[in-house]
Amino acid sequence: MNIIVKNARVVTPYEILEDHAVLVRDGIISDIRKDPPEENIDAVVDARGYYLGPGFIDIHNHGNSGKDFMDASFDAYETMAKFHLAHGVTGFLATVMTGSFDEMEKALSAAGRYIKERQGGGKKARMLGIYLEGPYFSPKKKGAQPPEHIRKPDVKELKELIEASCGTVRVVSLAPEVEGAEDAIRYLKEKRITIAMGHTDATYEEAKRGINLGITLATHTFNGMRGFEHRQPGAVGACLVDDRVYCEIICDGIHLSKAAVDLTIRAKGREKVVLVSDAMMATGLSDGEYTLGGQRVFVKDGRAALADGTIAGSTLTLDRAVRYLVKTLGVPLKDALRMASLNPAKAVGLSDRKGSIEQGKDADMVIFDDNLDIKTVIVGGEVFNFTKLNAEN
């Protein structure tokens, strides 16, 4: 199917093109220009002067709508994928968290089969792979990871978990200082899987050692991580100053202060910050009691926490995270969008086809207004309206 999205302010990684159009042929962006010819076109989408940006990619999220990726259910995946789309997310990684071997294997197998068997069309975001958050962490920085299942890295077990996913694991997060981590990092690098540093009590030196071995991503920077001190910069310091590392941040006004977000962006630049939601099953629902990794989670005023007060994921969506950067912190729109699209795509090895409006890439795009309210989402050239644009006449 061939479509044109016209009368748009097109947000590319480099500039915002006023009154431009994007041509899509068979799900691929074929041209970006003014006044394109409309011959041999099946549909015309009038953006009516709104922004047209790249679809968001949420590489780190646990669930929404009362569902969790640990449910290992195709029906749950469909529900979560539909919710993602309504918030501008066209692609996401399913996060499998720390659990028993059997629990993790079941979740990885189900998500892997879903990716292989159920990725076709429909009004939903696409599951692009799996983010394995655990179980190889420091008990000192466990956060909301179930402590009874945290264990030392074991390459044999890791290999079995990855095989269970049908080869769809794209990220593995671990603590680089724990015994066995170096062998695990070497193995993952050989498999070309992105290695993240998370739930870690690593010193600056231990963190740098992990980065030198192959770590390129920081799991929810600052959270679940040894903090920065002026004589011992810790894992946070290593991630902030090393240009090889992408830094995830959760911009919900809860996980990080404005100053911490500002510091991260200043240190890493617009190219190395990755917006993530770290959303859990309460996302999209009201306050109340939920679960995460088999643990009771209490949500009040949108803040999710264990009984002892430990933050347990978030109720954030990526459109809200982008809005927070732009409206609250004054980050330029094209930079905030990059942090929600191209940067995550690059961090997990998907940027050859995903993450930006450029010729030859998949037509995953979002139409939104000045308040960053989502109007229309396009996935692989399929158009889905959430607010009918022509209703505003």
C-alpha positions as CSV (number, residue, x, y, z in Angstrom):
1,M,0.0,0.0,0.0
2,N,1.3,3.5,-0.9
3,I,0.3,6.5,1.2
4,I,1.2,10.1,1.6
5,V,1.2,12.0,4.9
6,K,1.0,15.7,3.9
7,N,0.7,19.1,5.5
8,A,3.0,18.1,8.4
9,R,5.8,19.5,10.4
10,V,8.2,16.6,9.9
11,V,10.6,15.9,12.7
12,T,13.8,14.3,11.5
13,P,16.9,13.7,13.6
14,Y,18.4,16.9,12.3
15,E,15.6,19.4,11.8
16,I,11.9,20.1,11.7
17,L,10.7,20.5,8.1
18,E,7.7,22.8,7.9
19,D,4.8,21.9,5.5
20,H,6.4,18.7,4.2
21,A,5.1,15.3,3.2
22,V,6.3,11.8,3.7
23,L,5.7,9.2,1.0
24,V,5.4,5.6,2.0
25,R,5.6,2.7,-0.4
26,D,4.9,-0.9,0.9
27,G,5.5,0.1,4.5
28,I,8.9,1.9,3.8
29,I,9.6,5.6,3.8
30,S,10.4,6.4,0.2
31,D,10.7,10.2,0.1
32,I,10.4,13.4,2.2
33,R,9.5,16.5,0.3
34,K,7.1,19.4,-0.4
35,D,4.2,19.0,-2.7
36,P,4.6,15.4,-3.7
37,P,2.7,14.0,-6.7
38,E,-0.3,11.9,-5.7
39,E,-0.3,9.5,-8.6
40,N,-0.4,5.8,-7.7
41,I,-1.3,6.6,-4.1
42,D,-3.8,4.5,-2.2
43,A,-4.4,6.9,0.7
44,V,-3.7,10.4,1.7
45,V,-3.3,11.4,5.4
46,D,-3.7,15.1,6.1
47,A,-1.7,16.0,9.2
48,R,-3.3,19.4,9.2
49,G,-0.2,21.2,10.3
50,Y,0.5,18.9,13.2
51,Y,3.9,17.4,13.9
52,L,4.9,14.1,12.3
53,G,7.6,12.4,14.3
54,P,9.1,8.9,14.5
55,G,7.2,6.3,16.5
56,F,8.5,5.9,20.0
57,I,10.4,2.8,21.0
58,D,10.1,1.7,24.7
59,I,13.0,-0.7,25.3
60,H,12.4,-1.2,29.0
61,N,8.8,-1.8,30.3
62,H,7.2,-4.6,32.3
63,G,3.5,-4.2,31.6
64,N,0.3,-2.1,31.5
65,S,-3.4,-2.5,31.6
66,G,-3.2,-5.0,34.4
67,K,-0.9,-7.3,32.4
68,D,2.8,-8.2,32.8
69,F,5.3,-9.9,30.4
70,M,5.9,-12.5,33.1
71,D,2.3,-13.6,32.4
72,A,3.7,-15.4,29.4
73,S,0.3,-14.9,27.6
74,F,-0.3,-14.0,24.0
75,D,-3.6,-12.3,25.0
76,A,-1.7,-10.2,27.6
77,Y,0.9,-9.2,24.9
78,E,-1.9,-8.1,22.6
79,T,-3.5,-6.0,25.3
80,M,-0.2,-4.3,26.2
81,A,0.7,-3.7,22.6
82,K,-2.6,-2.0,21.9
83,F,-2.1,0.3,24.9
84,H,1.4,1.1,23.7
85,L,0.2,2.2,20.3
86,A,-2.3,4.7,21.8
87,H,0.6,6.4,23.5
88,G,2.7,6.8,20.4
89,V,4.9,3.6,20.9
90,T,5.2,1.7,17.7
91,G,7.8,-0.8,18.9
92,F,8.9,-2.1,22.3
93,L,11.0,-4.7,24.0
94,A,9.3,-7.1,26.4
95,T,11.0,-6.9,29.8
96,V,11.5,-10.3,31.6
97,M,12.6,-9.7,35.2
98,T,14.3,-11.7,37.9
99,G,12.5,-15.0,38.7
100,S,13.1,-18.7,39.1
101,F,14.7,-20.4,36.1
102,D,11.4,-22.0,35.2
103,E,9.5,-18.7,35.4
104,M,12.0,-16.8,33.3
105,E,12.3,-19.6,30.8
106,K,8.5,-19.7,30.4
107,A,8.2,-15.9,29.9
108,L,11.1,-15.9,27.4
109,S,9.7,-18.8,25.4
110,A,6.3,-17.2,25.2
111,A,7.6,-13.8,24.1
112,G,9.9,-15.4,21.6
113,R,7.1,-17.4,20.1
114,Y,4.9,-14.3,19.9
115,I,7.6,-12.3,18.1
116,K,8.0,-15.1,15.6
117,E,4.3,-16.0,15.1
118,R,2.1,-13.0,15.9
119,Q,3.9,-9.9,14.6
120,G,1.5,-9.2,11.7
121,G,-0.7,-6.1,11.3
122,G,-3.5,-4.9,13.5
123,K,-3.9,-1.9,15.8
124,K,-1.0,-2.6,18.1
125,A,2.7,-1.8,18.6
126,R,5.2,-4.3,17.5
127,M,7.2,-6.4,20.0
128,L,10.8,-6.0,18.7
129,G,12.7,-8.3,21.1
130,I,13.2,-9.0,24.8
131,Y,15.0,-7.1,27.6
132,L,16.3,-9.6,30.2
133,E,16.5,-7.6,33.4
134,G,18.2,-10.0,35.8
135,P,18.7,-12.3,37.6
136,Y,22.4,-11.5,37.8
137,F,22.3,-8.5,40.2
138,S,23.8,-7.2,43.4
139,P,21.5,-7.9,46.4
140,K,22.6,-4.6,47.8
141,K,20.9,-2.8,44.9
142,K,18.0,-5.2,44.2
143,G,15.3,-2.5,44.1
144,A,12.0,-4.3,43.3
145,Q,13.8,-7.4,41.9
146,P,12.7,-10.5,44.0
147,P,15.7,-11.1,46.3
148,E,15.2,-14.9,46.6
149,H,15.9,-15.3,42.9
150,I,18.9,-13.0,42.5
151,R,22.0,-15.2,41.7
152,K,25.5,-15.1,40.3
153,P,25.9,-15.2,36.5
154,D,26.2,-18.6,35.0
155,V,27.0,-18.8,31.3
156,K,25.3,-22.2,30.9
157,E,22.1,-20.9,32.4
158,L,22.3,-17.7,30.4
159,K,22.7,-19.7,27.2
160,E,19.6,-21.8,28.0
161,L,17.5,-18.7,28.7
162,I,18.6,-17.0,25.5
163,E,17.8,-20.2,23.5
164,A,14.4,-20.3,25.2
165,S,13.6,-16.9,23.6
166,C,14.1,-18.3,20.1
167,G,17.0,-15.9,19.7
168,T,15.0,-12.7,20.4
169,V,16.8,-11.4,23.5
170,R,18.3,-8.0,22.6
171,V,19.4,-6.7,26.0
172,V,20.7,-8.4,29.1
173,S,21.1,-6.3,32.3
174,L,23.5,-7.4,35.0
175,A,25.8,-6.1,37.7
176,P,29.4,-6.1,36.4
177,E,31.0,-6.5,39.8
178,V,29.4,-9.9,40.8
179,E,31.3,-13.1,40.5
180,G,30.9,-14.6,37.0
181,A,29.9,-11.3,35.4
182,E,33.0,-11.0,33.2
183,D,32.4,-14.4,31.6
184,A,28.8,-13.5,31.0
185,I,29.7,-10.2,29.4
186,R,32.2,-11.8,27.1
187,Y,29.5,-14.4,26.1
188,L,26.9,-11.8,25.4
189,K,29.3,-9.7,23.4
190,E,30.0,-12.7,21.2
191,K,26.3,-13.1,20.7
192,R,26.0,-9.4,19.7
193,I,23.4,-8.8,22.5
194,T,23.4,-5.4,24.1
195,I,24.8,-5.6,27.6
196,A,23.4,-3.2,30.3
197,M,24.6,-2.3,33.7
198,G,21.9,-2.5,36.3
199,H,21.0,-3.1,39.9
200,T,24.7,-2.7,40.7
201,D,26.9,-1.7,43.6
202,A,29.9,-1.4,41.3
203,T,32.7,1.0,42.1
204,Y,33.8,3.4,39.4
205,E,36.7,1.0,38.6
206,E,34.5,-2.1,38.5
207,A,31.9,-0.3,36.3
208,K,34.7,0.9,33.9
209,R,36.0,-2.7,33.7
210,G,32.5,-3.8,32.6
211,I,32.3,-1.1,30.0
212,N,35.7,-2.0,28.7
213,L,34.5,-5.6,28.3
214,G,31.4,-4.6,26.4
215,I,28.7,-2.9,28.5
216,T,27.0,-0.1,26.4
217,L,23.8,0.6,28.3
218,A,22.9,1.8,31.8
219,T,19.6,0.4,33.2
220,H,17.4,3.3,34.6
221,T,20.4,5.4,35.4
222,F,20.8,6.4,39.1
223,N,18.1,4.0,40.2
224,G,19.3,0.7,41.5
225,M,22.9,1.8,41.1
226,R,25.8,3.0,43.4
227,G,25.6,6.7,43.3
228,F,28.1,9.5,42.6
229,E,30.4,10.8,45.3
230,H,33.2,13.2,44.7
231,R,35.9,10.8,45.7
232,Q,34.1,7.6,44.5
233,P,32.1,8.3,41.4
234,G,30.6,4.8,41.4
235,A,28.6,3.2,38.6
236,V,26.7,6.4,38.0
237,G,29.9,8.3,37.4
238,A,31.3,5.7,35.0
239,C,28.1,5.7,33.0
240,L,27.9,9.5,32.8
241,V,31.4,10.1,31.6
242,D,32.0,7.2,29.2
243,D,30.8,8.0,25.7
244,R,30.3,4.3,24.9
245,V,27.3,4.1,27.2
246,Y,23.7,5.0,26.5
247,C,21.9,6.0,29.7
248,E,18.2,5.1,30.3
249,I,16.2,7.7,32.2
250,I,12.7,7.5,33.7
251,C,11.2,10.9,33.3
252,D,8.1,10.7,35.5
253,G,9.1,13.3,38.1
254,I,9.4,10.5,40.7
255,H,12.4,8.4,39.8
256,L,14.7,11.4,39.1
257,S,14.7,15.0,40.1
258,K,14.7,17.7,37.4
259,A,18.4,18.3,38.2
260,A,19.3,14.7,37.8
261,V,17.6,14.6,34.4
262,D,19.3,17.8,33.4
263,L,22.7,16.5,34.5
264,T,22.3,13.3,32.5
265,I,21.4,15.2,29.4
266,R,24.3,17.6,29.8
267,A,26.7,14.8,30.5
268,K,25.6,12.5,27.7
269,G,24.3,14.9,25.1
270,R,21.2,14.3,23.0
271,E,22.7,11.3,21.3
272,K,23.2,9.0,24.3
273,V,20.1,9.5,26.5
274,V,17.3,6.9,26.2
275,L,13.8,7.5,27.5
276,V,12.2,4.4,29.0
277,S,9.0,4.0,31.0
278,D,9.9,1.0,33.2
279,A,6.1,0.7,33.3
280,M,4.4,-2.0,35.4
281,M,1.0,-3.5,35.2
282,A,-0.8,-0.6,36.9
283,T,0.0,1.7,34.0
284,G,-3.2,3.0,32.5
285,L,-5.2,2.0,35.5
286,S,-6.2,3.7,38.8
287,D,-4.3,3.7,42.1
288,G,-4.5,0.4,44.0
289,E,-2.7,-2.8,44.8
290,Y,-0.9,-4.8,42.0
291,T,2.0,-7.2,41.7
292,L,5.5,-7.1,40.2
293,G,7.7,-10.2,40.1
294,G,5.3,-11.9,42.6
295,Q,5.6,-9.0,45.0
296,R,2.8,-6.8,46.2
297,V,3.0,-3.3,44.8
298,F,1.0,-0.3,46.0
299,V,0.2,2.5,43.7
300,K,-0.8,5.9,45.1
301,D,-0.9,9.1,43.1
302,G,0.8,7.2,40.3
303,R,3.8,6.2,42.4
304,A,4.3,2.4,42.5
305,A,6.2,1.0,45.5
306,L,6.7,-2.1,47.5
307,A,5.3,-2.3,51.1
308,D,8.7,-1.0,52.4
309,G,8.5,2.0,50.1
310,T,11.0,0.8,47.5
311,I,10.0,2.2,44.1
312,A,8.7,-0.7,41.9
313,G,8.6,0.3,38.3
314,S,6.4,3.2,37.1
315,T,3.0,4.1,35.7
316,L,4.7,6.2,33.0
317,T,4.0,6.3,29.3
318,L,6.6,7.5,26.7
319,D,4.4,10.3,25.4
320,R,4.3,11.7,28.9
321,A,8.1,11.3,29.3
322,V,8.6,13.3,26.1
323,R,6.1,15.9,27.2
324,Y,8.0,16.2,30.6
325,L,11.3,16.9,28.8
326,V,9.8,19.5,26.4
327,K,7.2,21.2,28.7
328,T,8.9,21.0,32.1
329,L,12.6,21.0,31.3
330,G,12.6,23.0,28.0
331,V,14.4,20.3,26.0
332,P,14.0,21.0,22.2
333,L,11.3,18.8,20.7
334,K,13.6,17.1,18.1
335,D,16.0,16.2,20.9
336,A,13.3,14.8,23.2
337,L,11.9,12.8,20.3
338,R,15.3,11.4,19.4
339,M,15.6,10.2,23.0
340,A,12.4,8.3,22.6
341,S,13.0,6.9,19.2
342,L,16.4,6.9,17.4
343,N,18.5,6.6,20.6
344,P,16.7,3.5,21.9
345,A,16.9,2.0,18.4
346,K,20.6,2.5,18.2
347,A,21.1,1.2,21.8
348,V,19.6,-2.2,20.9
349,G,20.8,-2.5,17.3
350,L,17.6,-1.6,15.4
351,S,18.5,1.8,13.9
352,D,19.1,0.4,10.4
353,R,15.3,0.2,10.1
354,K,13.7,1.9,13.1
355,G,13.9,5.1,15.1
356,S,13.7,8.0,12.6
357,I,11.9,9.5,9.6
358,E,14.5,8.8,6.9
359,Q,14.3,7.3,3.5
360,G,14.5,3.5,3.5
361,K,13.4,3.1,7.1
362,D,10.1,1.5,8.2
363,A,7.2,3.8,8.2
364,D,6.6,3.9,11.9
365,M,5.4,7.5,12.7
366,V,3.3,9.5,15.0
367,I,1.1,12.6,14.4
368,F,0.8,14.8,17.5
369,D,-0.2,18.4,18.4
370,D,1.7,21.1,20.2
371,N,0.8,19.6,23.5
372,L,2.2,16.2,22.4
373,D,-1.2,14.6,22.4
374,I,-1.3,11.7,20.0
375,K,-3.6,12.0,17.0
376,T,-2.6,9.3,14.6
377,V,-0.1,6.4,14.7
378,I,1.4,4.7,11.6
379,V,3.0,1.3,11.9
380,G,4.7,-0.1,8.9
381,G,2.5,2.1,6.7
382,E,-0.8,1.1,8.5
383,V,-2.7,4.1,9.7
384,F,-4.5,4.2,13.0
385,N,-6.5,7.2,14.3
386,F,-6.9,7.9,17.9
387,T,-8.4,11.4,17.5
388,K,-10.2,11.9,14.2
389,L,-8.4,14.9,12.6
390,N,-11.3,15.8,10.3
391,A,-13.6,16.1,13.4
392,E,-12.0,19.5,14.1
393,N,-13.5,21.1,11.0
